[in-house]
Amino acid sequence: MTEELFRTDSYLTTCEATVIAAAPEGIRLDRTVFYPMGGGQPGDTGRLVVAGAGTEVPIVDTRKDPESGDILHLPGEGAVLPAVGATVTAEIDWDRRHRLMRMHTCLHLLSSLVAGGVTGGSVGDGKGRLDFDLPEKTVDKEGLTAALNDLIARDAPVSMRWITDDELSAQPELVRTMSVAPPTGSGRVRLMEVAGIDLQPCGGTHVARTGEIGPVVVTKIEKKGRQNRRVNLAFAPVG
């Protein structure tokens, strides 16, 4: 299995790695800073620089192999694949990743403000959404925008820790998502905590403090089904 460096340090932008398999369907490394698509967060993009060859492989997406669980770095169309055993420097598109980190953390803040189970969600580049189990419209754009920006302005620290599968089972209130259960079976589950605001299982990448998110705005609240409200938000325009 690939060593997932991003799990413990979301701010790593590069690492050296060894190619363990290479095909047009994906390149496998022994370790990586590339986050694979999951939990509503898109996979990272970037490049692999091949040591001694003076070449690089553009990576247009990162996914998990559904069978093996290995991380697949998807090369751009027509890219020359590195040889198995080659040393590469894996470099993510940091600006894009950081925007995704900011939005993902903001969605955790949003979930702490709405009294309803999360039925779906998506982390986008500069925008995001969460769907809530709400039969009535009990939230409004202006109120949520103000509340979110208040939490962001607190500059609360964001940290991670691990608990066992059994500890999670004993605290079902930690799980906010109704449609997707957190991954269990490995013996431990990763929790993300926004100090004094939110605590829930999550495998995604996050900023270190809420102030790093920057101003946001709730752009639309939609009714999606009899008991489903979709809250859309985006980074506030600059200037």
Backbone as numpy.savetxt, mean C-alpha at the origin, in Angstrom:
# Nx Ny Nz CAx CAy CAz Cx Cy Cz
11.48 -17.89 -1.01 10.64 -16.69 -1.01 11.52 -15.44 -1.01
11.07 -14.43 -1.71 11.79 -13.16 -1.79 11.78 -12.45 -0.43
12.93 -11.93 -0.02 12.99 -11.14 1.21 12.34 -9.78 0.93
11.30 -9.45 1.69 10.49 -8.27 1.43 10.99 -7.10 2.29
11.96 -6.36 1.79 12.58 -5.29 2.55 11.61 -4.15 2.86
10.62 -3.95 2.00 9.66 -2.86 2.18 8.75 -3.07 3.38
8.67 -4.31 3.87 7.77 -4.58 5.01 8.26 -3.88 6.27
9.55 -3.77 6.43 10.10 -3.17 7.64 10.60 -1.74 7.44
10.80 -1.32 6.19 11.26 0.04 5.93 10.67 0.52 4.61
9.58 1.30 4.70 8.91 1.79 3.49 9.74 2.83 2.75
10.80 3.35 3.38 11.59 4.43 2.78 12.81 3.93 2.02
13.03 2.62 2.00 14.10 2.09 1.18 13.73 2.26 -0.29
14.63 2.86 -1.06 14.34 3.09 -2.48 15.14 2.16 -3.39
16.17 1.54 -2.85 17.04 0.72 -3.69 17.69 -0.38 -2.86
18.06 -1.46 -3.52 18.81 -2.54 -2.88 19.53 -3.36 -3.95
20.59 -4.03 -3.55 21.23 -4.99 -4.43 20.55 -6.34 -4.26
20.43 -7.08 -5.34 19.74 -8.37 -5.29 20.33 -9.30 -6.34
20.00 -10.57 -6.20 20.43 -11.59 -7.16 19.21 -12.11 -7.90
19.33 -12.24 -9.22 18.23 -12.76 -10.04 18.16 -14.28 -9.84
16.98 -14.76 -9.43 16.80 -16.21 -9.24 15.96 -16.84 -10.35
15.25 -16.01 -11.12 14.51 -16.49 -12.29 14.15 -15.28 -13.13
14.08 -15.47 -14.45 13.76 -14.36 -15.35 12.96 -14.86 -16.54
11.79 -14.25 -16.74 10.93 -14.58 -17.87 10.11 -13.34 -18.20
9.54 -13.29 -19.41 8.71 -12.12 -19.75 7.56 -11.92 -18.78
7.12 -13.01 -18.12 6.01 -12.92 -17.18 6.43 -12.36 -15.83
7.75 -12.24 -15.60 8.21 -11.67 -14.34 9.61 -12.10 -13.97
10.32 -11.20 -13.30 11.68 -11.47 -12.82 11.61 -11.66 -11.31
12.23 -12.74 -10.81 12.24 -13.03 -9.38 13.62 -12.73 -8.82
13.63 -12.04 -7.68 14.87 -11.67 -7.00 14.91 -12.31 -5.62
16.11 -12.43 -5.06 16.20 -12.99 -3.72 15.76 -12.00 -2.65
15.78 -10.70 -2.99 15.33 -9.65 -2.07 14.88 -8.46 -2.90
13.99 -7.63 -2.35 13.49 -6.52 -3.15 12.94 -5.40 -2.29
12.94 -4.18 -2.86 12.27 -3.04 -2.26 10.95 -2.75 -2.99
10.64 -3.52 -4.02 9.42 -3.32 -4.82 8.21 -3.93 -4.10
7.19 -3.10 -3.88 5.94 -3.57 -3.26 5.05 -4.19 -4.34
4.56 -5.43 -4.12 3.67 -6.04 -5.09 2.22 -5.62 -4.85
1.44 -5.49 -5.90 0.05 -5.09 -5.80 -0.68 -5.93 -4.75
-1.42 -5.27 -3.88 -2.18 -5.98 -2.86 -2.77 -5.03 -1.84
-3.89 -5.43 -1.24 -4.52 -4.60 -0.22 -5.02 -3.27 -0.76
-5.32 -3.23 -2.06 -5.79 -1.99 -2.66 -4.70 -1.07 -3.13
-3.42 -1.42 -2.85 -2.30 -0.57 -3.25 -1.66 -1.13 -4.51
-1.40 -0.28 -5.51 -0.77 -0.75 -6.75 0.66 -1.23 -6.51
1.14 -2.06 -7.42 2.52 -2.50 -7.37 3.47 -1.40 -7.80
4.70 -1.47 -7.31 5.70 -0.46 -7.64 6.18 -0.58 -9.07
6.68 0.52 -9.58 7.38 0.57 -10.87 8.81 1.05 -10.60
9.66 0.93 -11.60 11.05 1.36 -11.42 11.96 0.69 -12.44
13.13 0.24 -11.98 14.08 -0.39 -12.90 15.03 -1.31 -12.14
15.61 -2.24 -12.88 16.68 -3.10 -12.40 17.92 -2.77 -13.21
18.98 -2.34 -12.55 20.24 -2.03 -13.22 21.15 -3.24 -13.08
21.58 -3.80 -14.21 22.36 -5.03 -14.21 23.83 -4.70 -14.02
24.43 -5.25 -12.97 25.83 -4.97 -12.65 26.76 -5.47 -13.75
27.71 -4.63 -14.15 28.72 -5.02 -15.12 28.27 -5.07 -16.56
26.97 -4.91 -16.79 26.46 -5.02 -18.16 26.13 -3.67 -18.77
25.99 -2.66 -17.91 25.65 -1.34 -18.42 24.25 -1.28 -18.98
23.38 -2.20 -18.57 22.01 -2.22 -19.06 21.04 -2.12 -17.89
19.81 -1.78 -18.21 18.77 -1.74 -17.19 17.47 -2.29 -17.75
16.66 -2.83 -16.84 15.37 -3.41 -17.21 14.27 -2.56 -16.59
13.43 -1.92 -17.42 12.32 -1.17 -16.84 11.29 -2.12 -16.21
10.84 -1.79 -15.02 9.81 -2.59 -14.35 8.52 -1.78 -14.36
7.49 -2.32 -15.02 6.25 -1.59 -15.22 5.18 -1.94 -14.21
5.39 -3.00 -13.43 4.43 -3.38 -12.39 5.09 -4.45 -11.52
4.54 -4.66 -10.34 5.01 -5.70 -9.44 3.81 -6.45 -8.90
3.83 -7.77 -9.03 2.71 -8.61 -8.60 3.23 -9.78 -7.78
2.31 -10.50 -7.13 2.67 -11.75 -6.46 2.18 -12.91 -7.30
3.03 -13.90 -7.45 2.64 -15.12 -8.14 1.54 -15.78 -7.31
0.34 -15.99 -7.87 -0.76 -16.56 -7.09 -0.50 -17.97 -6.59
0.42 -18.69 -7.25 0.69 -20.07 -6.84 1.83 -20.15 -5.82
2.96 -19.54 -6.12 4.12 -19.66 -5.23 4.20 -18.57 -4.17
3.53 -17.43 -4.44 3.64 -16.31 -3.52 4.89 -15.47 -3.76
5.74 -15.86 -4.72 6.94 -15.09 -5.03 6.56 -13.74 -5.64
7.42 -12.77 -5.45 7.21 -11.45 -6.03 7.73 -11.44 -7.46
6.90 -10.99 -8.38 7.25 -10.92 -9.80 7.42 -9.46 -10.19
8.62 -9.12 -10.68 8.89 -7.79 -11.20 8.63 -7.85 -12.70
7.57 -7.20 -13.18 7.15 -7.32 -14.57 7.97 -6.39 -15.46
8.75 -6.96 -16.41 9.59 -6.12 -17.27 8.77 -5.44 -18.36
9.27 -4.30 -18.84 8.63 -3.63 -19.95 8.67 -4.49 -21.20
7.74 -4.25 -22.10 7.65 -5.06 -23.33 8.94 -4.95 -24.13
9.50 -6.10 -24.52 10.70 -6.13 -25.32 11.99 -5.94 -24.55
11.91 -5.84 -23.23 13.12 -5.62 -22.42 14.03 -6.85 -22.47
15.34 -6.62 -22.46 16.30 -7.71 -22.41 16.39 -8.19 -20.96
16.11 -9.45 -20.75 16.05 -9.99 -19.39 17.46 -10.24 -18.84
17.64 -10.03 -17.55 18.94 -10.33 -16.94 19.13 -11.83 -16.81
20.37 -12.27 -16.75 20.67 -13.70 -16.60 20.41 -14.14 -15.17
20.00 -15.38 -15.03 19.86 -15.95 -13.69 21.22 -15.93 -13.00
21.25 -15.48 -11.77 22.50 -15.35 -11.02 23.13 -13.98 -11.12
22.63 -13.13 -12.00 23.19 -11.79 -12.15 22.87 -10.94 -10.92
23.77 -10.03 -10.63 23.54 -9.05 -9.57 22.90 -7.81 -10.18
21.83 -7.35 -9.57 21.15 -6.15 -10.06 20.94 -5.18 -8.90
20.78 -3.92 -9.26 20.35 -2.92 -8.29 18.89 -2.59 -8.59
18.03 -2.90 -7.63 16.60 -2.66 -7.79 16.28 -1.25 -7.31
15.68 -0.43 -8.18 15.38 0.96 -7.84 13.92 1.25 -8.14
13.17 1.65 -7.12 11.76 1.97 -7.35 11.61 3.42 -7.82
10.49 3.70 -8.47 10.10 5.08 -8.78 9.63 5.68 -7.46
10.54 6.38 -6.75 10.26 6.84 -5.40 9.15 7.89 -5.34
9.12 8.83 -6.27 8.10 9.87 -6.23 6.70 9.26 -6.28
6.51 8.29 -7.17 5.21 7.62 -7.26 4.93 6.84 -5.99
5.89 6.05 -5.51 5.69 5.27 -4.29 5.31 6.17 -3.11
6.01 7.31 -2.98 5.74 8.19 -1.85 4.32 8.74 -1.92
3.84 9.06 -3.11 2.46 9.51 -3.25 1.49 8.41 -2.82
1.79 7.16 -3.19 0.94 6.04 -2.78 0.99 5.84 -1.27
2.17 6.00 -0.66 2.29 5.88 0.79 1.45 6.94 1.49
1.53 8.17 1.02 0.76 9.26 1.61 -0.73 8.97 1.54
-1.19 8.51 0.37 -2.61 8.24 0.20 -3.06 7.05 1.03
-2.23 6.00 1.09 -2.61 4.81 1.86 -2.80 5.17 3.33
-1.86 5.94 3.88 -2.00 6.35 5.28 -3.24 7.22 5.47
-3.53 8.08 4.50 -4.71 8.93 4.59 -6.00 8.10 4.62
-6.02 7.01 3.87 -7.21 6.15 3.88 -7.39 5.48 5.25
-6.30 5.20 5.95 -6.43 4.69 7.31 -7.06 5.75 8.21
-6.68 7.01 8.03 -7.31 8.08 8.79 -8.80 8.17 8.47
-9.13 8.06 7.19 -10.53 8.11 6.78 -11.34 7.00 7.45
-10.78 5.79 7.49 -11.52 4.67 8.08 -11.76 4.89 9.57
-10.90 5.67 10.22 -11.08 5.94 11.65 -12.20 6.94 11.91
-12.61 7.67 10.87 -13.61 8.73 11.03 -15.02 8.30 10.67
-15.16 7.20 9.96 -16.48 6.77 9.48 -16.92 5.53 10.24
-18.10 5.60 10.83 -18.62 4.49 11.64 -19.32 3.47 10.74
-18.53 2.69 10.06 -19.08 1.65 9.20 -17.97 0.74 8.73
-18.26 -0.54 8.53 -17.27 -1.47 8.05 -16.81 -1.11 6.65
-15.55 -1.38 6.35 -15.00 -1.08 5.02 -15.31 -2.25 4.09
-16.00 -1.96 3.00 -16.39 -3.00 2.06 -15.53 -3.03 0.80
-14.65 -2.05 0.64 -13.76 -2.02 -0.51 -12.91 -0.77 -0.46
-11.93 -0.71 -1.33 -11.08 0.48 -1.35 -10.02 0.39 -2.42
-9.40 1.54 -2.68 -8.36 1.60 -3.69 -7.42 2.75 -3.38
-6.12 2.46 -3.43 -5.09 3.48 -3.26 -4.62 3.89 -4.65
-4.80 5.16 -4.99 -4.37 5.63 -6.30 -3.24 6.63 -6.20
-2.70 7.00 -7.33 -1.62 7.98 -7.40 -2.24 9.38 -7.34
-2.30 9.94 -6.13 -2.89 11.26 -5.95 -4.35 11.24 -5.55
-4.96 10.07 -5.55 -6.35 9.96 -5.16 -6.59 8.58 -4.55
-7.74 8.41 -3.92 -8.06 7.11 -3.33 -9.53 7.08 -2.94
-9.98 5.91 -2.52 -11.38 5.78 -2.11 -11.52 4.64 -1.12
-12.56 4.74 -0.28 -13.00 3.65 0.56 -14.50 3.53 0.45
-14.99 2.29 0.44 -16.42 2.01 0.46 -16.80 1.56 1.86
-17.92 2.08 2.37 -18.35 1.78 3.73 -19.75 1.19 3.74
-19.98 0.32 4.71 -21.29 -0.27 4.94 -22.14 0.75 5.70
-22.78 1.64 4.95 -23.60 2.70 5.54 -24.94 2.77 4.81
-26.03 2.36 5.46 -27.34 2.42 4.79 -27.83 3.84 4.56
-27.43 4.76 5.43 -27.84 6.16 5.29 -26.60 7.04 5.10
-26.82 8.20 4.48 -25.72 9.15 4.31 -25.50 9.90 5.63
-24.54 9.43 6.40 -24.25 10.02 7.70 -22.97 10.84 7.68
-22.36 11.01 6.51 -21.13 11.78 6.37 -21.31 12.81 5.26
-20.55 13.90 5.32 -20.61 14.91 4.27 -19.19 15.32 3.88
-19.05 15.83 2.68 -17.73 16.15 2.13 -16.99 17.18 2.98
-17.67 18.26 3.31 -17.00 19.34 4.03 -16.56 18.89 5.42
-17.43 18.16 6.12 -17.09 17.70 7.46 -15.93 16.72 7.46
-15.96 15.76 6.52 -14.88 14.78 6.44 -13.56 15.44 6.03
-13.64 16.39 5.09 -12.42 17.08 4.67 -11.77 17.80 5.85
-12.57 18.48 6.63 -12.04 19.21 7.78 -11.46 18.26 8.81
-12.16 17.15 9.07 -11.69 16.19 10.07 -10.40 15.51 9.63
-10.31 15.17 8.35 -9.09 14.54 7.84 -7.90 15.48 7.96
-8.07 16.71 7.55 -6.97 17.65 7.61 -6.56 17.98 9.04
-7.51 17.87 9.97 -7.16 18.04 11.38 -6.25 16.90 11.85
-6.60 15.66 11.47 -5.75 14.51 11.85 -4.38 14.60 11.20
-4.35 15.04 9.96 -3.06 15.19 9.26 -2.20 16.23 9.97
-2.82 17.34 10.35 -2.07 18.43 10.98 -1.52 18.05 12.35
-2.07 17.02 12.97 -1.55 16.57 14.27 -0.14 16.00 14.14
0.24 15.62 12.94 1.56 15.05 12.67 1.83 13.85 13.59
0.82 12.99 13.72 0.93 11.82 14.59 1.89 10.80 13.99
2.69 10.14 14.82 3.61 9.12 14.31 2.86 7.88 13.83
3.40 7.25 12.80 2.85 6.01 12.23 3.90 4.92 12.40
3.52 3.79 12.97 4.48 2.72 13.24 3.85 1.37 12.97
4.69 0.34 12.93 4.21 -1.01 12.68 4.66 -1.93 13.80
3.90 -2.99 14.00 4.29 -4.05 14.91 3.61 -5.33 14.47
4.04 -6.44 15.04 3.49 -7.73 14.65 2.76 -8.36 15.83
1.66 -9.07 15.53 0.97 -9.86 16.53 0.77 -11.26 15.95
0.47 -12.21 16.81 0.26 -13.58 16.33 -1.14 -13.73 15.76
-1.33 -14.79 14.99 -2.66 -15.09 14.46 -3.67 -15.23 15.60
-3.27 -15.87 16.68 -4.17 -16.08 17.81 -4.54 -14.75 18.47
-3.57 -13.85 18.57 -3.86 -12.53 19.16 -4.85 -11.76 18.30
-4.73 -11.89 16.98 -5.69 -11.22 16.10 -7.08 -11.83 16.26
-7.15 -13.14 16.35 -8.44 -13.82 16.52 -9.13 -13.36 17.79
-8.34 -13.04 18.81 -8.90 -12.60 20.09 -9.32 -11.13 20.06
-8.94 -10.40 18.98 -9.29 -8.99 18.86 -9.92 -8.72 17.50
-11.08 -9.29 17.23 -11.70 -9.15 15.90 -12.03 -7.70 15.55
-12.14 -6.83 16.55 -12.46 -5.43 16.28 -11.35 -4.71 15.52
-10.15 -5.29 15.48 -9.05 -4.67 14.74 -9.27 -4.73 13.23
-10.04 -5.71 12.78 -10.25 -5.91 11.34 -11.41 -5.04 10.88
-11.13 -4.05 10.03 -12.16 -3.13 9.55 -12.77 -3.59 8.23
-12.00 -4.35 7.45 -12.47 -4.74 6.13 -13.44 -5.91 6.23
-14.58 -5.78 5.55 -15.61 -6.81 5.60 -15.46 -7.84 4.49
-14.86 -7.44 3.35 -14.80 -8.33 2.20 -13.48 -9.07 2.09
-12.41 -8.51 2.68 -11.08 -9.12 2.58 -10.50 -9.28 3.97
-10.17 -10.52 4.34 -9.57 -10.77 5.64 -8.07 -10.59 5.55
-7.43 -10.13 6.64 -5.97 -10.00 6.62 -5.32 -11.36 6.47
-4.15 -11.43 5.83 -3.50 -12.72 5.63 -3.06 -13.35 6.95
-3.47 -14.57 7.17 -3.06 -15.32 8.35 -2.52 -16.67 7.90
-1.97 -17.42 8.84 -1.45 -18.74 8.51 0.05 -18.82 8.62
0.72 -17.65 8.57 2.18 -17.65 8.71 2.60 -17.56 10.17
1.64 -17.36 11.06 1.93 -17.27 12.48 1.92 -15.87 13.03
2.00 -14.87 12.15 1.97 -13.49 12.63 1.32 -12.58 11.60
0.81 -11.44 12.09 0.11 -10.47 11.27 0.68 -9.09 11.56
0.88 -8.30 10.53 1.46 -6.96 10.67 0.36 -5.94 10.96
0.55 -5.14 12.01 -0.36 -4.07 12.35 0.28 -2.72 12.04
-0.52 -1.80 11.51 -0.09 -0.42 11.35 -0.85 0.43 12.36
-0.12 1.27 13.08 -0.73 2.11 14.11 -0.45 3.58 13.83
-1.51 4.38 13.80 -1.40 5.83 13.80 -1.69 6.25 15.23
-0.68 6.74 15.92 -0.75 6.94 17.37 -1.98 7.74 17.78
-2.80 7.11 18.63 -3.98 7.76 19.16 -5.14 7.88 18.19
-4.98 7.31 16.97 -6.01 7.50 15.94 -6.51 6.19 15.36
-5.60 5.29 14.99 -6.02 4.09 14.26 -5.04 2.95 14.49
-5.58 1.74 14.50 -4.78 0.52 14.60 -5.51 -0.58 13.85
-4.85 -1.16 12.83 -5.49 -2.23 12.05 -4.44 -3.01 11.27
-4.77 -4.25 10.91 -3.85 -5.05 10.10 -3.66 -4.43 8.72
-2.42 -4.42 8.24 -2.14 -3.88 6.91 -0.74 -4.29 6.49
-0.60 -4.70 5.23 0.71 -5.07 4.70 1.30 -4.03 3.79
0.61 -2.87 3.63 1.07 -1.86 2.68 2.17 -0.98 3.20
2.56 0.00 2.38 3.62 0.94 2.74 2.99 2.25 3.20
3.60 2.87 4.22 3.02 4.06 4.84 4.09 5.08 5.16
3.63 6.34 5.31 4.54 7.40 5.74 4.79 7.28 7.24
5.81 8.00 7.73 6.21 7.89 9.13 5.39 8.78 10.05
4.80 9.85 9.51 3.98 10.76 10.31 2.84 11.27 9.44
1.70 11.57 10.05 0.54 12.01 9.26 0.78 13.34 8.58
1.63 14.20 9.15 1.89 15.50 8.54 2.50 15.39 7.16
3.11 14.24 6.87 3.74 14.02 5.57 2.70 13.86 4.45
1.46 13.58 4.82 0.40 13.37 3.82 0.13 14.65 3.04
0.06 15.77 3.76 -0.29 17.03 3.12 -1.79 17.21 3.05
-2.26 18.40 2.68 -3.70 18.68 2.64 -4.44 17.79 1.64
-5.66 17.38 2.01 -6.49 16.55 1.15 -7.89 17.13 1.08
-8.65 16.64 0.13 -10.04 17.07 0.00 -10.90 15.86 -0.36
-12.07 15.73 0.26 -13.04 14.71 -0.13 -13.77 15.24 -1.36
-13.62 14.57 -2.48 -14.13 15.08 -3.75 -15.56 14.66 -4.05
-15.96 13.49 -3.53 -17.30 12.99 -3.84 -17.68 11.90 -2.85
-18.96 11.85 -2.48 -19.52 10.74 -1.71 -20.66 10.15 -2.54
-20.53 8.88 -2.91 -21.49 8.24 -3.80 -22.23 7.11 -3.11
-23.45 6.88 -3.54 -24.20 5.72 -3.09 -23.94 4.57 -4.05
-23.36 3.49 -3.54 -23.04 2.33 -4.37 -23.76 1.11 -3.80
-25.01 0.98 -4.11 -25.79 -0.13 -3.57 -26.61 0.32 -2.36
-27.48 -0.56 -1.89 -28.44 -0.21 -0.84 -27.76 0.21 0.45
-26.64 -0.43 0.79 -25.98 -0.12 2.05 -24.49 0.18 1.85
-24.19 0.88 0.78 -22.79 1.13 0.49 -22.58 2.57 0.07
-21.67 3.27 0.78 -21.31 4.64 0.44 -19.82 4.69 0.09
-19.51 5.29 -1.03 -18.13 5.41 -1.48 -17.63 6.84 -1.22
-16.54 6.93 -0.49 -15.93 8.23 -0.20 -14.66 8.36 -1.03
-14.63 9.33 -1.93 -13.50 9.59 -2.80 -12.73 10.80 -2.26
-11.40 10.70 -2.26 -10.61 11.84 -1.84 -9.37 11.98 -2.72
-8.74 13.13 -2.61 -7.56 13.44 -3.43 -6.69 14.44 -2.69
-5.43 14.53 -3.09 -4.58 15.57 -2.55 -5.12 16.92 -3.00
-5.11 17.88 -2.08 -5.61 19.22 -2.41 -4.69 19.87 -3.43
-5.25 20.64 -4.38 -4.41 21.33 -5.36 -3.43 22.27 -4.68
-2.23 22.35 -5.23 -1.19 23.22 -4.67 -1.31 24.61 -5.30
-1.28 25.64 -4.44 -1.32 27.00 -4.95 -2.73 27.54 -5.09
